[in-house]
Amino acid sequence: MSNWFDKQLSSSDLSLLPETYENVNAFHRFLFIRCILRDRTISEARYYVQDSLGIKYLEIPVLSLELLWDESNSKISLLGLFSSSADSTSNIQTLTKKKNIDLFIVSMGERR
């Protein structure tokens, strides 16, 4: 076991587990890796999600503001919460010009 552990610390390949763990399911593999190799938890979680739910749950969807607008109506408000690194202002301005909609931008962030 210690030889395997030393080898894994120097290797980025998690596909090789000790013989006793060859037939464990993806969830048990995730738990095992989480216990002994905490720095590999994210990559192993991605493997678990892909194995359990499918690759589509790992893909980041592309946000289509026009599609959101088309699916909305006067009784449904659209609220966008974005991280400081994701500025969609230009996309929103482009959509409002295309749809001929008045836009009022209110900044509620740290930059006052």
Biopython code that builds the backbone (N, CA, C, O; Angstrom):
import numpy as np
from Bio.PDB.StructureBuilder import StructureBuilder

atoms = [
    (1, "MET", "N", (0.829, -1.198, 0.000)),
    (1, "MET", "CA", (0.000, 0.000, 0.000)),
    (1, "MET", "C", (0.868, 1.254, 0.000)),
    (1, "MET", "O", (0.572, 2.195, -0.737)),
    (2, "SER", "N", (1.920, 1.297, 0.796)),
    (2, "SER", "CA", (2.743, 2.506, 0.860)),
    (2, "SER", "C", (3.465, 2.751, -0.456)),
    (2, "SER", "O", (3.672, 3.904, -0.832)),
    (3, "ASN", "N", (3.857, 1.685, -1.172)),
    (3, "ASN", "CA", (4.478, 1.866, -2.485)),
    (3, "ASN", "C", (3.504, 2.524, -3.451)),
    (3, "ASN", "O", (3.870, 3.427, -4.204)),
    (4, "TRP", "N", (2.267, 2.063, -3.419)),
    (4, "TRP", "CA", (1.250, 2.656, -4.283)),
    (4, "TRP", "C", (1.040, 4.128, -3.933)),
    (4, "TRP", "O", (0.942, 4.974, -4.822)),
    (5, "PHE", "N", (0.972, 4.428, -2.642)),
    (5, "PHE", "CA", (0.759, 5.799, -2.199)),
    (5, "PHE", "C", (1.898, 6.700, -2.662)),
    (5, "PHE", "O", (1.650, 7.794, -3.170)),
    (6, "ASP", "N", (3.135, 6.260, -2.496)),
    (6, "ASP", "CA", (4.287, 7.050, -2.947)),
    (6, "ASP", "C", (4.252, 7.266, -4.451)),
    (6, "ASP", "O", (4.554, 8.356, -4.936)),
    (7, "LYS", "N", (3.884, 6.227, -5.183)),
    (7, "LYS", "CA", (3.800, 6.337, -6.643)),
    (7, "LYS", "C", (2.727, 7.346, -7.040)),
    (7, "LYS", "O", (2.932, 8.135, -7.962)),
    (8, "GLN", "N", (1.594, 7.330, -6.358)),
    (8, "GLN", "CA", (0.501, 8.234, -6.694)),
    (8, "GLN", "C", (0.847, 9.682, -6.390)),
    (8, "GLN", "O", (0.403, 10.584, -7.100)),
    (9, "LEU", "N", (1.616, 9.916, -5.369)),
    (9, "LEU", "CA", (1.999, 11.284, -5.048)),
    (9, "LEU", "C", (2.830, 11.906, -6.158)),
    (9, "LEU", "O", (2.776, 13.117, -6.369)),
    (10, "SER", "N", (3.595, 11.092, -6.864)),
    (10, "SER", "CA", (4.428, 11.616, -7.939)),
    (10, "SER", "C", (3.751, 11.492, -9.296)),
    (10, "SER", "O", (4.275, 11.994, -10.290)),
    (11, "SER", "N", (2.612, 10.844, -9.358)),
    (11, "SER", "CA", (1.924, 10.624, -10.628)),
    (11, "SER", "C", (0.617, 11.398, -10.662)),
    (11, "SER", "O", (-0.043, 11.560, -9.635)),
    (12, "SER", "N", (0.246, 11.875, -11.841)),
    (12, "SER", "CA", (-1.035, 12.568, -11.967)),
    (12, "SER", "C", (-2.122, 11.613, -12.435)),
    (12, "SER", "O", (-3.273, 12.026, -12.578)),
    (13, "ASP", "N", (-1.795, 10.361, -12.674)),
    (13, "ASP", "CA", (-2.757, 9.386, -13.160)),
    (13, "ASP", "C", (-3.420, 8.674, -11.994)),
    (13, "ASP", "O", (-2.758, 7.971, -11.230)),
    (14, "LEU", "N", (-4.720, 8.856, -11.859)),
    (14, "LEU", "CA", (-5.450, 8.203, -10.769)),
    (14, "LEU", "C", (-6.100, 6.903, -11.217)),
    (14, "LEU", "O", (-6.861, 6.301, -10.459)),
    (15, "SER", "N", (-5.814, 6.465, -12.426)),
    (15, "SER", "CA", (-6.484, 5.271, -12.934)),
    (15, "SER", "C", (-5.971, 3.991, -12.284)),
    (15, "SER", "O", (-6.652, 2.966, -12.341)),
    (16, "LEU", "N", (-4.799, 4.019, -11.672)),
    (16, "LEU", "CA", (-4.249, 2.822, -11.044)),
    (16, "LEU", "C", (-4.471, 2.864, -9.540)),
    (16, "LEU", "O", (-3.917, 3.708, -8.835)),
    (17, "LEU", "N", (-5.277, 1.956, -9.076)),
    (17, "LEU", "CA", (-5.517, 1.814, -7.642)),
    (17, "LEU", "C", (-4.902, 0.496, -7.186)),
    (17, "LEU", "O", (-4.618, -0.366, -8.018)),
    (18, "PRO", "N", (-4.693, 0.323, -5.895)),
    (18, "PRO", "CA", (-4.181, -0.960, -5.406)),
    (18, "PRO", "C", (-5.121, -2.093, -5.820)),
    (18, "PRO", "O", (-6.300, -1.861, -6.085)),
    (19, "GLU", "N", (-4.599, -3.304, -5.875)),
    (19, "GLU", "CA", (-5.382, -4.444, -6.346)),
    (19, "GLU", "C", (-6.711, -4.594, -5.622)),
    (19, "GLU", "O", (-7.717, -4.930, -6.247)),
    (20, "THR", "N", (-6.734, -4.355, -4.333)),
    (20, "THR", "CA", (-7.975, -4.529, -3.572)),
    (20, "THR", "C", (-9.041, -3.518, -3.962)),
    (20, "THR", "O", (-10.212, -3.716, -3.638)),
    (21, "TYR", "N", (-8.680, -2.458, -4.636)),
    (21, "TYR", "CA", (-9.637, -1.418, -5.002)),
    (21, "TYR", "C", (-9.982, -1.411, -6.486)),
    (21, "TYR", "O", (-10.622, -0.478, -6.970)),
    (22, "GLU", "N", (-9.557, -2.455, -7.217)),
    (22, "GLU", "CA", (-9.809, -2.485, -8.656)),
    (22, "GLU", "C", (-11.285, -2.487, -9.008)),
    (22, "GLU", "O", (-11.679, -1.888, -10.009)),
    (23, "ASN", "N", (-12.097, -3.141, -8.217)),
    (23, "ASN", "CA", (-13.499, -3.325, -8.576)),
    (23, "ASN", "C", (-14.459, -2.425, -7.806)),
    (23, "ASN", "O", (-15.661, -2.691, -7.791)),
    (24, "VAL", "N", (-13.973, -1.388, -7.180)),
    (24, "VAL", "CA", (-14.881, -0.503, -6.442)),
    (24, "VAL", "C", (-15.613, 0.404, -7.423)),
    (24, "VAL", "O", (-15.120, 0.688, -8.515)),
    (25, "ASN", "N", (-16.791, 0.851, -7.018)),
    (25, "ASN", "CA", (-17.548, 1.749, -7.892)),
    (25, "ASN", "C", (-16.976, 3.167, -7.817)),
    (25, "ASN", "O", (-16.096, 3.449, -7.003)),
    (26, "ALA", "N", (-17.482, 4.042, -8.665)),
    (26, "ALA", "CA", (-16.931, 5.398, -8.778)),
    (26, "ALA", "C", (-17.065, 6.178, -7.474)),
    (26, "ALA", "O", (-16.173, 6.955, -7.132)),
    (27, "PHE", "N", (-18.158, 5.988, -6.741)),
    (27, "PHE", "CA", (-18.346, 6.723, -5.499)),
    (27, "PHE", "C", (-17.331, 6.292, -4.441)),
    (27, "PHE", "O", (-16.745, 7.136, -3.764)),
    (28, "HIS", "N", (-17.124, 4.990, -4.299)),
    (28, "HIS", "CA", (-16.140, 4.510, -3.328)),
    (28, "HIS", "C", (-14.735, 4.936, -3.722)),
    (28, "HIS", "O", (-13.907, 5.233, -2.861)),
    (29, "ARG", "N", (-14.468, 4.964, -5.004)),
    (29, "ARG", "CA", (-13.167, 5.452, -5.481)),
    (29, "ARG", "C", (-12.991, 6.923, -5.095)),
    (29, "ARG", "O", (-11.926, 7.334, -4.633)),
    (30, "PHE", "N", (-14.055, 7.708, -5.293)),
    (30, "PHE", "CA", (-14.022, 9.120, -4.917)),
    (30, "PHE", "C", (-13.731, 9.277, -3.426)),
    (30, "PHE", "O", (-12.889, 10.088, -3.041)),
    (31, "LEU", "N", (-14.416, 8.513, -2.593)),
    (31, "LEU", "CA", (-14.195, 8.591, -1.143)),
    (31, "LEU", "C", (-12.767, 8.206, -0.775)),
    (31, "LEU", "O", (-12.145, 8.841, 0.077)),
    (32, "PHE", "N", (-12.262, 7.180, -1.410)),
    (32, "PHE", "CA", (-10.898, 6.725, -1.142)),
    (32, "PHE", "C", (-9.888, 7.817, -1.498)),
    (32, "PHE", "O", (-9.010, 8.143, -0.700)),
    (33, "ILE", "N", (-10.018, 8.367, -2.679)),
    (33, "ILE", "CA", (-9.103, 9.426, -3.118)),
    (33, "ILE", "C", (-9.232, 10.640, -2.207)),
    (33, "ILE", "O", (-8.231, 11.274, -1.873)),
    (34, "ARG", "N", (-10.446, 10.966, -1.807)),
    (34, "ARG", "CA", (-10.690, 12.111, -0.916)),
    (34, "ARG", "C", (-9.966, 11.931, 0.413)),
    (34, "ARG", "O", (-9.485, 12.903, 0.995)),
    (35, "CYS", "N", (-9.890, 10.712, 0.888)),
    (35, "CYS", "CA", (-9.238, 10.445, 2.173)),
    (35, "CYS", "C", (-7.722, 10.556, 2.106)),
    (35, "CYS", "O", (-7.104, 11.080, 3.033)),
    (36, "ILE", "N", (-7.111, 10.074, 1.029)),
    (36, "ILE", "CA", (-5.650, 10.020, 1.019)),
    (36, "ILE", "C", (-4.981, 11.049, 0.114)),
    (36, "ILE", "O", (-3.803, 11.356, 0.297)),
    (37, "LEU", "N", (-5.709, 11.581, -0.852)),
    (37, "LEU", "CA", (-5.120, 12.553, -1.786)),
    (37, "LEU", "C", (-6.059, 13.749, -1.935)),
    (37, "LEU", "O", (-6.701, 13.917, -2.971)),
    (38, "ARG", "N", (-6.132, 14.555, -0.920)),
    (38, "ARG", "CA", (-7.092, 15.663, -0.910)),
    (38, "ARG", "C", (-6.911, 16.617, -2.082)),
    (38, "ARG", "O", (-7.880, 17.226, -2.535)),
    (39, "ASP", "N", (-5.691, 16.757, -2.580)),
    (39, "ASP", "CA", (-5.458, 17.669, -3.695)),
    (39, "ASP", "C", (-6.057, 17.152, -5.002)),
    (39, "ASP", "O", (-6.167, 17.904, -5.971)),
    (40, "ARG", "N", (-6.439, 15.896, -5.037)),
    (40, "ARG", "CA", (-7.028, 15.314, -6.249)),
    (40, "ARG", "C", (-8.552, 15.199, -6.153)),
    (40, "ARG", "O", (-9.182, 14.608, -7.030)),
    (41, "THR", "N", (-9.137, 15.748, -5.115)),
    (41, "THR", "CA", (-10.571, 15.598, -4.881)),
    (41, "THR", "C", (-11.403, 16.162, -6.026)),
    (41, "THR", "O", (-12.371, 15.533, -6.452)),
    (42, "ILE", "N", (-11.040, 17.336, -6.527)),
    (42, "ILE", "CA", (-11.830, 17.968, -7.587)),
    (42, "ILE", "C", (-11.816, 17.124, -8.853)),
    (42, "ILE", "O", (-12.867, 16.881, -9.446)),
    (43, "SER", "N", (-10.647, 16.678, -9.268)),
    (43, "SER", "CA", (-10.588, 15.873, -10.496)),
    (43, "SER", "C", (-11.323, 14.546, -10.323)),
    (43, "SER", "O", (-11.952, 14.059, -11.262)),
    (44, "GLU", "N", (-11.247, 13.972, -9.152)),
    (44, "GLU", "CA", (-11.954, 12.713, -8.912)),
    (44, "GLU", "C", (-13.459, 12.946, -8.824)),
    (44, "GLU", "O", (-14.240, 12.090, -9.238)),
    (45, "ALA", "N", (-13.872, 14.087, -8.293)),
    (45, "ALA", "CA", (-15.298, 14.423, -8.259)),
    (45, "ALA", "C", (-15.837, 14.570, -9.680)),
    (45, "ALA", "O", (-16.950, 14.137, -9.976)),
    (46, "ARG", "N", (-15.040, 15.185, -10.557)),
    (46, "ARG", "CA", (-15.441, 15.308, -11.961)),
    (46, "ARG", "C", (-15.623, 13.922, -12.586)),
    (46, "ARG", "O", (-16.584, 13.687, -13.319)),
    (47, "TYR", "N", (-14.692, 13.007, -12.290)),
    (47, "TYR", "CA", (-14.800, 11.639, -12.803)),
    (47, "TYR", "C", (-16.075, 10.980, -12.270)),
    (47, "TYR", "O", (-16.792, 10.318, -13.020)),
    (48, "TYR", "N", (-16.353, 11.158, -10.990)),
    (48, "TYR", "CA", (-17.549, 10.556, -10.386)),
    (48, "TYR", "C", (-18.826, 11.097, -11.028)),
    (48, "TYR", "O", (-19.735, 10.330, -11.347)),
    (49, "VAL", "N", (-18.896, 12.408, -11.217)),
    (49, "VAL", "CA", (-20.085, 13.005, -11.838)),
    (49, "VAL", "C", (-20.250, 12.487, -13.262)),
    (49, "VAL", "O", (-21.356, 12.137, -13.673)),
    (50, "GLN", "N", (-19.162, 12.437, -14.010)),
    (50, "GLN", "CA", (-19.224, 11.939, -15.385)),
    (50, "GLN", "C", (-19.672, 10.483, -15.411)),
    (50, "GLN", "O", (-20.510, 10.109, -16.232)),
    (51, "ASP", "N", (-19.129, 9.666, -14.530)),
    (51, "ASP", "CA", (-19.473, 8.247, -14.490)),
    (51, "ASP", "C", (-20.917, 8.031, -14.041)),
    (51, "ASP", "O", (-21.597, 7.142, -14.554)),
    (52, "SER", "N", (-21.383, 8.822, -13.104)),
    (52, "SER", "CA", (-22.716, 8.627, -12.534)),
    (52, "SER", "C", (-23.827, 9.301, -13.332)),
    (52, "SER", "O", (-24.887, 8.713, -13.548)),
    (53, "LEU", "N", (-23.584, 10.533, -13.768)),
    (53, "LEU", "CA", (-24.644, 11.317, -14.397)),
    (53, "LEU", "C", (-24.445, 11.551, -15.888)),
    (53, "LEU", "O", (-25.408, 11.766, -16.623)),
    (54, "GLY", "N", (-23.202, 11.510, -16.326)),
    (54, "GLY", "CA", (-22.924, 11.746, -17.742)),
    (54, "GLY", "C", (-22.100, 13.002, -17.948)),
    (54, "GLY", "O", (-22.043, 13.875, -17.082)),
    (55, "ILE", "N", (-21.464, 13.079, -19.107)),
    (55, "ILE", "CA", (-20.564, 14.183, -19.429)),
    (55, "ILE", "C", (-21.302, 15.519, -19.514)),
    (55, "ILE", "O", (-20.705, 16.569, -19.276)),
    (56, "LYS", "N", (-22.593, 15.492, -19.848)),
    (56, "LYS", "CA", (-23.315, 16.761, -20.014)),
    (56, "LYS", "C", (-23.382, 17.566, -18.716)),
    (56, "LYS", "O", (-23.561, 18.783, -18.756)),
    (57, "TYR", "N", (-23.240, 16.908, -17.575)),
    (57, "TYR", "CA", (-23.278, 17.619, -16.303)),
    (57, "TYR", "C", (-21.941, 18.255, -15.943)),
    (57, "TYR", "O", (-21.841, 18.964, -14.942)),
    (58, "LEU", "N", (-20.917, 18.008, -16.747)),
    (58, "LEU", "CA", (-19.618, 18.642, -16.534)),
    (58, "LEU", "C", (-19.407, 19.823, -17.466)),
    (58, "LEU", "O", (-18.520, 20.646, -17.240)),
    (59, "GLU", "N", (-20.211, 19.909, -18.502)),
    (59, "GLU", "CA", (-20.056, 20.981, -19.470)),
    (59, "GLU", "C", (-20.733, 22.246, -18.951)),
    (59, "GLU", "O", (-21.853, 22.204, -18.442)),
    (60, "ILE", "N", (-20.044, 23.351, -19.087)),
    (60, "ILE", "CA", (-20.598, 24.632, -18.655)),
    (60, "ILE", "C", (-21.493, 25.162, -19.769)),
    (60, "ILE", "O", (-21.024, 25.376, -20.887)),
    (61, "PRO", "N", (-22.771, 25.375, -19.479)),
    (61, "PRO", "CA", (-23.668, 25.846, -20.536)),
    (61, "PRO", "C", (-23.358, 27.287, -20.930)),
    (61, "PRO", "O", (-22.950, 28.101, -20.101)),
    (62, "VAL", "N", (-23.559, 27.578, -22.197)),
    (62, "VAL", "CA", (-23.374, 28.935, -22.691)),
    (62, "VAL", "C", (-24.674, 29.688, -22.439)),
    (62, "VAL", "O", (-25.747, 29.250, -22.853)),
    (63, "LEU", "N", (-24.568, 30.804, -21.768)),
    (63, "LEU", "CA", (-25.740, 31.597, -21.430)),
    (63, "LEU", "C", (-26.202, 32.384, -22.645)),
    (63, "LEU", "O", (-25.443, 33.176, -23.204)),
    (64, "SER", "N", (-27.423, 32.170, -23.046)),
    (64, "SER", "CA", (-28.008, 32.909, -24.156)),
    (64, "SER", "C", (-29.030, 33.888, -23.587)),
    (64, "SER", "O", (-30.132, 33.498, -23.201)),
    (65, "LEU", "N", (-28.652, 35.157, -23.542)),
    (65, "LEU", "CA", (-29.570, 36.166, -23.012)),
    (65, "LEU", "C", (-30.817, 36.297, -23.881)),
    (65, "LEU", "O", (-31.912, 36.539, -23.372)),
    (66, "GLU", "N", (-30.650, 36.137, -25.179)),
    (66, "GLU", "CA", (-31.807, 36.243, -26.070)),
    (66, "GLU", "C", (-32.798, 35.108, -25.813)),
    (66, "GLU", "O", (-34.009, 35.330, -25.825)),
    (67, "LEU", "N", (-32.300, 33.913, -25.584)),
    (67, "LEU", "CA", (-33.175, 32.788, -25.262)),
    (67, "LEU", "C", (-33.891, 33.025, -23.933)),
    (67, "LEU", "O", (-35.081, 32.735, -23.809)),
    (68, "LEU", "N", (-33.175, 33.547, -22.945)),
    (68, "LEU", "CA", (-33.812, 33.879, -21.664)),
    (68, "LEU", "C", (-34.919, 34.909, -21.860)),
    (68, "LEU", "O", (-36.002, 34.791, -21.286)),
    (69, "TRP", "N", (-34.636, 35.913, -22.672)),
    (69, "TRP", "CA", (-35.626, 36.961, -22.933)),
    (69, "TRP", "C", (-36.857, 36.382, -23.624)),
    (69, "TRP", "O", (-37.988, 36.716, -23.270)),
    (70, "ASP", "N", (-36.636, 35.520, -24.603)),
    (70, "ASP", "CA", (-37.754, 34.927, -25.340)),
    (70, "ASP", "C", (-38.617, 34.039, -24.451)),
    (70, "ASP", "O", (-39.819, 33.919, -24.688)),
    (71, "GLU", "N", (-38.033, 33.419, -23.440)),
    (71, "GLU", "CA", (-38.785, 32.548, -22.536)),
    (71, "GLU", "C", (-39.472, 33.317, -21.409)),
    (71, "GLU", "O", (-40.306, 32.758, -20.697)),
    (72, "SER", "N", (-39.133, 34.574, -21.247)),
    (72, "SER", "CA", (-39.719, 35.362, -20.155)),
    (72, "SER", "C", (-41.022, 36.018, -20.617)),
    (72, "SER", "O", (-41.362, 36.000, -21.800)),
    (73, "ASN", "N", (-41.740, 36.596, -19.654)),
    (73, "ASN", "CA", (-42.937, 37.383, -19.971)),
    (73, "ASN", "C", (-43.072, 38.486, -18.928)),
    (73, "ASN", "O", (-42.215, 38.632, -18.056)),
    (74, "SER", "N", (-44.141, 39.253, -19.020)),
    (74, "SER", "CA", (-44.295, 40.410, -18.130)),
    (74, "SER", "C", (-44.499, 40.020, -16.664)),
    (74, "SER", "O", (-44.375, 40.869, -15.782)),
    (75, "LYS", "N", (-44.802, 38.783, -16.399)),
    (75, "LYS", "CA", (-45.017, 38.337, -15.021)),
    (75, "LYS", "C", (-43.788, 37.640, -14.431)),
    (75, "LYS", "O", (-43.788, 37.249, -13.264)),
    (76, "ILE", "N", (-42.764, 37.491, -15.232)),
    (76, "ILE", "CA", (-41.548, 36.821, -14.777)),
    (76, "ILE", "C", (-40.391, 37.804, -14.830)),
    (76, "ILE", "O", (-40.046, 38.312, -15.897)),
    (77, "SER", "N", (-39.801, 38.066, -13.688)),
    (77, "SER", "CA", (-38.643, 38.962, -13.631)),
    (77, "SER", "C", (-37.379, 38.185, -13.955)),
    (77, "SER", "O", (-37.253, 37.005, -13.628)),
    (78, "LEU", "N", (-36.462, 38.859, -14.595)),
    (78, "LEU", "CA", (-35.153, 38.272, -14.850)),
    (78, "LEU", "C", (-34.157, 38.975, -13.951)),
    (78, "LEU", "O", (-34.047, 40.201, -13.969)),
    (79, "LEU", "N", (-33.446, 38.208, -13.178)),
    (79, "LEU", "CA", (-32.452, 38.750, -12.269)),
    (79, "LEU", "C", (-31.143, 38.042, -12.539)),
    (79, "LEU", "O", (-31.075, 36.813, -12.503)),
    (80, "GLY", "N", (-30.110, 38.807, -12.807)),
    (80, "GLY", "CA", (-28.800, 38.221, -13.073)),
    (80, "GLY", "C", (-27.846, 38.505, -11.936)),
    (80, "GLY", "O", (-27.631, 39.661, -11.571)),
    (81, "LEU", "N", (-27.280, 37.468, -11.382)),
    (81, "LEU", "CA", (-26.253, 37.604, -10.354)),
    (81, "LEU", "C", (-24.951, 37.094, -10.950)),
    (81, "LEU", "O", (-24.825, 35.912, -11.271)),
    (82, "PHE", "N", (-23.992, 37.986, -11.095)),
    (82, "PHE", "CA", (-22.743, 37.641, -11.755)),
    (82, "PHE", "C", (-21.581, 37.843, -10.800)),
    (82, "PHE", "O", (-21.641, 38.670, -9.890)),
    (83, "SER", "N", (-20.538, 37.087, -11.017)),
    (83, "SER", "CA", (-19.334, 37.289, -10.223)),
    (83, "SER", "C", (-18.621, 38.531, -10.734)),
    (83, "SER", "O", (-18.912, 39.017, -11.827)),
    (84, "SER", "N", (-17.698, 39.037, -9.949)),
    (84, "SER", "CA", (-16.994, 40.260, -10.343)),
    (84, "SER", "C", (-16.171, 40.060, -11.609)),
    (84, "SER", "O", (-15.870, 41.028, -12.307)),
    (85, "SER", "N", (-15.806, 38.826, -11.913)),
    (85, "SER", "CA", (-15.011, 38.573, -13.116)),
    (85, "SER", "C", (-15.875, 38.316, -14.347)),
    (85, "SER", "O", (-15.346, 38.198, -15.453)),
    (86, "ALA", "N", (-17.190, 38.227, -14.176)),
    (86, "ALA", "CA", (-18.086, 37.960, -15.305)),
    (86, "ALA", "C", (-18.948, 39.185, -15.564)),
    (86, "ALA", "O", (-20.025, 39.328, -14.984)),
    (87, "ASP", "N", (-18.482, 40.054, -16.420)),
    (87, "ASP", "CA", (-19.223, 41.277, -16.734)),
    (87, "ASP", "C", (-20.003, 41.078, -18.027)),
    (87, "ASP", "O", (-19.419, 41.043, -19.110)),
    (88, "SER", "N", (-21.310, 40.950, -17.915)),
    (88, "SER", "CA", (-22.176, 40.736, -19.073)),
    (88, "SER", "C", (-22.855, 42.012, -19.534)),
    (88, "SER", "O", (-23.804, 41.960, -20.316)),
    (89, "THR", "N", (-22.389, 43.147, -19.065)),
    (89, "THR", "CA", (-23.029, 44.420, -19.395)),
    (89, "THR", "C", (-23.129, 44.631, -20.897)),
    (89, "THR", "O", (-24.186, 45.017, -21.396)),
    (90, "SER", "N", (-22.056, 44.385, -21.619)),
    (90, "SER", "CA", (-22.089, 44.614, -23.070)),
    (90, "SER", "C", (-23.080, 43.680, -23.757)),
    (90, "SER", "O", (-23.755, 44.089, -24.702)),
    (91, "ASN", "N", (-23.179, 42.436, -23.299)),
    (91, "ASN", "CA", (-24.156, 41.505, -23.879)),
    (91, "ASN", "C", (-25.585, 41.967, -23.611)),
    (91, "ASN", "O", (-26.448, 41.870, -24.484)),
    (92, "ILE", "N", (-25.828, 42.464, -22.418)),
    (92, "ILE", "CA", (-27.164, 42.957, -22.064)),
    (92, "ILE", "C", (-27.494, 44.203, -22.871)),
    (92, "ILE", "O", (-28.616, 44.345, -23.357)),
    (93, "GLN", "N", (-26.536, 45.105, -23.018)),
    (93, "GLN", "CA", (-26.762, 46.313, -23.812)),
    (93, "GLN", "C", (-27.050, 45.970, -25.273)),
    (93, "GLN", "O", (-27.915, 46.584, -25.896)),
    (94, "THR", "N", (-26.340, 45.009, -25.809)),
    (94, "THR", "CA", (-26.576, 44.582, -27.192)),
    (94, "THR", "C", (-27.981, 44.024, -27.353)),
    (94, "THR", "O", (-28.665, 44.336, -28.328)),
    (95, "LEU", "N", (-28.413, 43.208, -26.413)),
    (95, "LEU", "CA", (-29.755, 42.627, -26.476)),
    (95, "LEU", "C", (-30.829, 43.701, -26.376)),
    (95, "LEU", "O", (-31.811, 43.665, -27.117)),
    (96, "THR", "N", (-30.653, 44.656, -25.468)),
    (96, "THR", "CA", (-31.677, 45.698, -25.310)),
    (96, "THR", "C", (-31.761, 46.595, -26.543)),
    (96, "THR", "O", (-32.846, 47.049, -26.904)),
    (97, "LYS", "N", (-30.639, 46.850, -27.183)),
    (97, "LYS", "CA", (-30.678, 47.625, -28.431)),
    (97, "LYS", "C", (-31.397, 46.844, -29.518)),
    (97, "LYS", "O", (-32.201, 47.404, -30.264)),
    (98, "LYS", "N", (-31.111, 45.561, -29.608)),
    (98, "LYS", "CA", (-31.727, 44.707, -30.625)),
    (98, "LYS", "C", (-33.236, 44.611, -30.427)),
    (98, "LYS", "O", (-33.992, 44.604, -31.398)),
    (99, "LYS", "N", (-33.673, 44.537, -29.177)),
    (99, "LYS", "CA", (-35.101, 44.406, -28.857)),
    (99, "LYS", "C", (-35.782, 45.761, -28.650)),
    (99, "LYS", "O", (-36.982, 45.823, -28.382)),
    (100, "ASN", "N", (-35.013, 46.837, -28.775)),
    (100, "ASN", "CA", (-35.529, 48.202, -28.587)),
    (100, "ASN", "C", (-36.184, 48.366, -27.204)),
    (100, "ASN", "O", (-37.346, 48.752, -27.085)),
    (101, "ILE", "N", (-35.402, 48.062, -26.182)),
    (101, "ILE", "CA", (-35.864, 48.111, -24.794)),
    (101, "ILE", "C", (-35.039, 49.147, -24.044)),
    (101, "ILE", "O", (-33.825, 49.240, -24.222)),
    (102, "ASP", "N", (-35.716, 49.924, -23.202)),
    (102, "ASP", "CA", (-34.993, 50.871, -22.350)),
    (102, "ASP", "C", (-34.231, 50.093, -21.278)),
    (102, "ASP", "O", (-34.743, 49.134, -20.701)),
    (103, "LEU", "N", (-33.004, 50.527, -21.029)),
    (103, "LEU", "CA", (-32.159, 49.845, -20.051)),
    (103, "LEU", "C", (-31.631, 50.854, -19.047)),
    (103, "LEU", "O", (-31.106, 51.902, -19.422)),
    (104, "PHE", "N", (-31.772, 50.533, -17.788)),
    (104, "PHE", "CA", (-31.220, 51.349, -16.711)),
    (104, "PHE", "C", (-30.293, 50.455, -15.896)),
    (104, "PHE", "O", (-30.723, 49.453, -15.325)),
    (105, "ILE", "N", (-29.037, 50.825, -15.849)),
    (105, "ILE", "CA", (-28.050, 50.014, -15.142)),
    (105, "ILE", "C", (-27.838, 50.571, -13.743)),
    (105, "ILE", "O", (-27.545, 51.754, -13.569)),
    (106, "VAL", "N", (-27.989, 49.711, -12.759)),
    (106, "VAL", "CA", (-27.773, 50.083, -11.365)),
    (106, "VAL", "C", (-26.662, 49.188, -10.829)),
    (106, "VAL", "O", (-26.813, 47.968, -10.778)),
    (107, "SER", "N", (-25.563, 49.786, -10.435)),
    (107, "SER", "CA", (-24.458, 49.017, -9.883)),
    (107, "SER", "C", (-24.661, 48.833, -8.387)),
    (107, "SER", "O", (-24.851, 49.804, -7.654)),
    (108, "MET", "N", (-24.620, 47.610, -7.948)),
    (108, "MET", "CA", (-24.779, 47.318, -6.526)),
    (108, "MET", "C", (-23.513, 46.676, -5.981)),
    (108, "MET", "O", (-23.530, 46.043, -4.925)),
    (109, "GLY", "N", (-22.425, 46.845, -6.705)),
    (109, "GLY", "CA", (-21.180, 46.205, -6.326)),
    (109, "GLY", "C", (-20.341, 47.052, -5.402)),
    (109, "GLY", "O", (-20.821, 48.025, -4.821)),
    (110, "GLU", "N", (-19.090, 46.676, -5.272)),
    (110, "GLU", "CA", (-18.155, 47.342, -4.377)),
    (110, "GLU", "C", (-17.682, 48.677, -4.926)),
    (110, "GLU", "O", (-17.282, 49.558, -4.165)),
    (111, "ARG", "N", (-17.723, 48.830, -6.230)),
    (111, "ARG", "CA", (-17.214, 50.062, -6.851)),
    (111, "ARG", "C", (-18.281, 51.153, -6.817)),
    (111, "ARG", "O", (-19.035, 51.303, -7.779)),
    (112, "ARG", "N", (-18.356, 51.894, -5.760)),
    (112, "ARG", "CA", (-19.392, 52.930, -5.626)),
    (112, "ARG", "C", (-18.884, 54.263, -6.081)),
    (112, "ARG", "O", (-19.619, 55.250, -6.039)),
]
sb = StructureBuilder()
sb.init_structure("model")
sb.init_model(0)
sb.init_chain("A")
sb.init_seg("    ")
for serial, (resi, resn, name, xyz) in enumerate(atoms, 1):
    if name == "N":
        sb.init_residue(resn, " ", resi, " ")
    sb.init_atom(name, np.array(xyz, "f"), 0.0, 1.0, " ", f" {name:<3s}", serial, name[0])
structure = sb.get_structure()
